[in-house]
Amino acid sequence: MPQLSFFRISLIATICLIALLFASPNFFYNTVDKKINSPSQPSPWPDFMPSTLVKLGLDLRGGVYMLLEVKTEDVIREKFDFLWTDIRSSLVKKRKELGAIRRLDSSTEQLKIEIGNLDSIDFAIREIEKFNSSTELFSSRWSGSVTRDVLEINSEDNIVTITFSTEHLTALEKQVIDQSLEIIRRRVDETGTREPTIQRQGRKRVLVQVPGLGSSEELISLLGKTAKLTFNEVVSMDTNSSFPAKMDEMVIGSEQNTDLFFLLKKRPVVSGENLTNAQPSFDENGLPAVSFSFNPSAALKFGNYTKENIGSPFAIVLDDVVISAPTIRSHIPGGSGIITGNFSVEESNRLAILLRSGALPAEIEVLELRTIGPELGRDSINAGKVAAIIGGFLVLVFMWLSYGLFGIFANVALMLNIILVMALLSVLGATLTLPGIAGIVLTIGMAVDANVLVFERIKEEIKRSSSIYNSINIGYEKALSSIVDANVTTMIAAVILFFFGSGPIKGFSVTLGLGIITSVFTALLITRLFIDAYILFYKPKVLRV
């Protein structure tokens, strides 16, 4: 006769109760969702109950789909510009030996410098070679250590050609994409949007999916700006843009007054990379503004600059436009200040988000943009529900008609199996997509597959006139290898789909993989517990399967 140990019953019952507890919020999705998004509003959902919901993907909830491309060549061009500024400052000091020094082009792939004195070309190369091992000359514009492999220097006649090594270009491109991914993720998270999907696609592309966002305009305004903030010294300002600018100067227009132009030093006093915080606020006139604070090193630079330039204007530049040019009235030692401009409340809040999350290292281009309405998501959910209900009902009826009482045991285990899947999706924070619903529907069929194998083996043993309990034991033993083989091979396929598939395919693989685990658990443990309890308490003389 079967033995029902207290440990066995307690373990299975505890697992099922915990699963029911964590799956229960999904049966009251709208109520729990309102409680999460509006915690100040009264909600009928008890506080002591779990509030973790299954995340709904873009195809179920609606939202915005964007495919972006990061312009990494902009970063390379900028680095060549800074490198030329530093090299020129160094070579100008040796003008007697070198003669005239001139940059020939502004290519993104190389830096060409013409040396006036052909006999001094080797001397010029030796001077330029110093930049290959000096981390100070690159300052904060370069991340990581600068090695002698960064620059490749060649010469032809009196022209020196400087390029970046292949290894450095590859590392630089990876750094730019990784940094862009992190900053995009921060900006999307700052909006309060739940469960965004942000992942790299190919070499330079980034996929962004934001469920629950009704309009793409807000997302474009957040992601479309590089939000590169700098604080620059003002050399001059005029209504005419034809300044006699030097190599280390630049001419930039004003956002507030389109007829005003500024001549600024290219090298900023401090930049947005040094910000530690930025919050929307109001100026002394009650107009929207953005308050900011720097880290200690930048605060010291900012404080020293304001101390030495009282009475002079300085420019706050955002994405190559002067948004504000206040006059320094006093020493600002604390490294904090306020950005004023012609802002609305929404614009000041958006600017604070951009500054807090950091500047994108390069410009991004929107290659594809789709807005999926919530109506389509509701239609997908309803279609998935109908498919799951019809498929589940047919399976329940088939098992009951085919195996009688044992079929009912398998049906109860199937319902527990679905609850286990929902609980695991909630706890793991997995995103449920329309293909994911297909995975659950497939799991319903697979959940009873193991029971069918067992029951058929039991029927064969009963025909051999084995005792009732021996038939059950042998049926489970002989069916085990087939069950393991079928589920392991399917699990391997699910794992491959997860690691090599895209978003929707991953959603299918997740629910399929979880369904395999729960199906084996319910078929080999829960259904067996029901059968053993039936044999122990009812002691049937004839076993009808």
TORDOSE-814604 format. One line per 3 residues: for each residue z, y, x of C-alpha. Coordinates in steps of 0.1 Angstrom, whole numbers. Example, Ala and Ser with C-alpha at 12.3 -4.5 7.8 and 13.67 -1.06 7.14 Angstrom:
78/-45/123  71/-11/137
***
This chain:
0/0/0  -6/36/12  21/56/27
25/93/17  46/110/44  63/143/36
47/159/67  12/149/55  17/163/20
35/195/33  8/202/59  -21/199/34
-2/218/7  7/246/31  -28/250/43
-42/251/7  -16/276/-5  -22/300/25
-59/298/19  -54/306/-18  -32/335/-8
-57/351/16  -87/343/-6  -71/358/-38
-80/395/-30  -117/386/-32  -113/375/-68
-101/410/-76  -125/428/-52  -129/462/-70
-92/465/-76  -82/457/-39  -111/479/-26
-99/509/-45  -64/503/-32  -76/502/4
-99/533/1  -74/553/-20  -39/543/-9
-23/573/-26  -36/562/-60  -15/538/-81
-30/503/-80  -21/471/-100  -26/450/-68
10/442/-55  19/456/-20  33/423/-9
-1/405/-14  -27/404/13  -54/431/10
-80/417/34  -114/414/18  -146/397/28
-169/423/43  -201/428/24  -232/432/44
-259/459/39  -280/437/16  -250/432/-8
-233/466/-7  -262/489/-1  -262/515/27
-283/528/56  -304/509/81  -315/526/113
-334/514/144  -330/538/173  -345/541/207
-326/557/236  -347/579/258  -333/567/292
-361/586/310  -343/619/301  -313/608/321
-334/599/351  -352/633/350  -318/651/348
-305/632/378  -336/642/398  -331/678/387
-295/678/399  -304/660/431  -331/686/438
-306/714/434  -282/698/459  -309/689/484
-325/724/482  -291/740/488  -286/719/519
-322/723/533  -323/760/528  -296/763/555
-320/746/579  -350/768/570  -357/779/606
-364/743/616  -380/732/583  -400/762/571
-407/766/534  -393/741/510  -409/734/476
-407/709/448  -441/696/439  -435/681/404
-408/673/378  -417/636/373  -392/612/358
-401/586/383  -398/604/416  -389/637/434
-415/652/457  -405/678/482  -430/697/504
-417/707/539  -434/737/555  -431/725/591
-448/692/596  -431/686/630  -397/687/613
-404/660/587  -382/635/604  -354/660/606
-358/667/569  -356/630/561  -324/627/581
-309/656/562  -319/641/528  -306/607/539
-271/621/540  -272/623/502  -276/585/501
-240/579/512  -221/610/500  -202/606/467
-190/642/468  -225/657/466  -232/637/434
-198/647/419  -192/637/382  -229/633/374
-228/598/390  -207/570/377  -195/544/401
-199/544/438  -230/557/456  -244/532/481
-273/535/506  -294/515/481  -295/543/456
-323/564/471  -356/552/486  -370/580/509
-407/579/521  -430/605/537  -467/612/539
-479/641/560  -454/669/551  -444/656/517
-411/636/512  -410/613/482  -376/603/468
-372/575/442  -343/555/429  -340/518/439
-350/492/413  -314/479/413  -300/514/406
-325/521/379  -316/488/361  -279/496/364
-284/532/352  -305/520/322  -278/495/312
-251/521/316  -269/546/294  -275/520/267
-239/507/268  -225/543/267  -248/551/238
-236/521/219  -200/530/223  -205/567/214
-226/557/183  -198/533/173  -172/561/176
-192/586/156  -198/561/128  -162/551/128
-151/587/126  -168/590/92  -144/565/78
-173/541/69  -161/505/68  -177/475/87
-207/491/104  -230/468/124  -241/484/157
-259/462/182  -284/463/210  -320/452/203
-342/447/233  -340/470/264  -337/504/249
-332/500/212  -300/501/190  -297/487/155
-273/506/132  -264/492/97  -238/512/77
-229/495/44  -216/517/16  -232/549/28
-254/564/0  -274/589/20  -290/587/54
-289/625/60  -252/624/71  -258/596/95
-289/612/110  -269/645/115  -242/626/134
-264/603/155  -294/626/160  -275/651/182
-267/644/218  -237/668/214  -239/678/251
-213/706/254  -210/728/285  -192/760/294
-215/781/316  -212/814/335  -232/842/319
-254/860/345  -271/883/320  -282/886/284
-311/904/268  -334/904/238  -362/896/262
-364/860/275  -384/870/307  -355/869/331
-362/866/369  -343/833/370  -334/816/402
-335/779/409  -298/775/399  -302/795/367
-316/788/332  -326/808/302  -312/797/268
-315/812/233  -286/820/209  -279/801/177
-263/830/159  -289/857/170  -324/843/175
-335/875/192  -308/872/220  -313/852/252
-289/843/279  -294/838/317  -268/812/327
-258/793/358  -272/758/355  -240/742/369
-214/744/342  -178/755/348  -166/725/327
-183/702/303  -176/682/271  -170/651/292
-137/666/301  -125/671/265  -94/651/254
-94/663/218  -114/684/193  -103/692/158
-117/714/130  -96/746/125  -99/783/116
-101/814/137  -80/846/134  -103/857/106
-99/825/86  -134/813/94  -141/777/102
-140/769/139  -132/740/163  -102/739/186
-104/719/218  -83/708/248  -93/696/283
-79/670/307  -56/683/335  -84/686/362
-108/705/339  -79/726/325  -72/738/360
-109/747/366  -111/764/332  -78/783/339
-89/795/373  -123/806/360  -108/827/331
-83/842/355  -110/854/379  -135/866/352
-114/886/327  -137/909/308  -168/888/314
-186/867/288  -190/830/292  -213/808/271
-205/777/251  -237/757/251  -243/728/227
-275/708/231  -293/736/250  -283/764/225
-256/790/230  -235/786/199  -209/812/210
-205/836/239  -170/851/237  -156/876/262
-127/864/283  -98/886/273  -70/870/293
-61/841/316  -62/807/296  -40/784/317
-34/756/292  -69/742/291  -73/747/254
-93/771/233  -113/775/202  -151/775/195
-162/800/169  -196/804/154  -214/807/121
-199/774/109  -193/760/74  -163/737/69
-186/707/69  -203/718/101  -170/724/120
-158/690/109  -190/674/121  -190/692/154
-154/681/160  -164/645/154  -193/648/178
-171/663/205  -143/638/201  -167/609/203
-184/623/233  -220/633/242  -248/608/240
-261/604/276  -297/606/264  -317/617/234
-322/591/207  -353/587/185  -352/572/150
-379/545/149  -371/531/115  -349/543/86
-342/526/53  -317/535/26  -307/505/4
-293/514/-29  -261/498/-43  -281/486/-73
-302/463/-51  -269/450/-36  -255/443/-70
-286/424/-80  -283/403/-48  -247/396/-55
-254/386/-91  -283/364/-80  -261/348/-54
-234/342/-81  -258/326/-104  -272/303/-77
-237/293/-66  -225/287/-102  -256/266/-112
-255/247/-79  -218/241/-81  -219/230/-117
-247/205/-111  -228/190/-81  -196/187/-102
-214/170/-130  -233/147/-107  -201/136/-89
-182/130/-122  -210/110/-137  -216/90/-105
-180/82/-94  -158/88/-124  -122/96/-114
-130/95/-77  -157/121/-84  -131/143/-101
-110/140/-69  -140/151/-49  -147/180/-73
-111/194/-69  -115/191/-31  -148/210/-34
-131/239/-52  -104/240/-25  -132/239/1
-147/271/-13  -113/288/-13  -108/278/23
-142/293/32  -134/326/15  -100/327/31
-115/322/66  -142/348/60  -114/373/51
-91/365/80  -118/365/106  -133/397/93
-168/381/90  -195/399/71  -210/382/41
-247/387/37  -272/374/12  -282/346/36
-244/340/40  -243/333/3  -271/308/8
-249/292/35  -220/288/10  -244/273/-16
-255/248/10  -219/241/19  -213/231/-17
-238/203/-13  -226/193/21  -189/193/10
-195/163/-13  -219/146/12  -190/131/32
-173/119/-1  -206/102/-12  -207/84/21
-171/72/18  -174/62/-19  -206/42/-12
-189/23/16  -159/16/-7  -182/2/-34
-198/-21/-8  -164/-34/2  -153/-40/-34
-184/-61/-39  -172/-82/-10  -140/-90/-30
-118/-71/-6  -84/-59/-18  -83/-24/-33
-65/-7/-4  -85/-26/22  -117/-14/6
-105/22/8  -94/19/44  -126/1/56
-147/26/36  -132/56/54  -134/39/88
-171/28/85  -182/62/70  -164/82/97
-191/78/123  -218/89/99  -197/119/87
-190/130/123  -226/126/134  -240/146/105
-216/174/107  -216/177/145  -254/180/146
-253/206/118  -226/225/137  -247/226/168
-276/241/148  -252/267/133  -239/277/168
-275/281/181  -284/302/151  -253/324/157
-260/331/194  -298/335/192  -303/348/157
-304/383/143  -280/398/118  -290/380/85
-294/346/104  -259/351/120  -245/356/85
-260/323/74  -247/305/105  -212/318/101
-207/306/65  -225/273/74  -202/267/104
-170/275/85  -182/254/56  -187/224/79
-152/227/92  -136/230/57  -159/202/43
-146/177/68  -110/188/62  -113/184/24
-133/152/25  -112/133/50  -77/147/42
-75/162/7  -97/137/-11  -79/108/8
-45/123/-3  -56/122/-40  -69/86/-37
-37/74/-19  -15/91/-45  -35/75/-73
-32/40/-58  5/44/-50  16/57/-84
-9/40/-108  -14/7/-89  -48/-1/-106
-58/-38/-108  -95/-29/-107  -109/0/-87
-139/16/-105  -159/39/-82
***
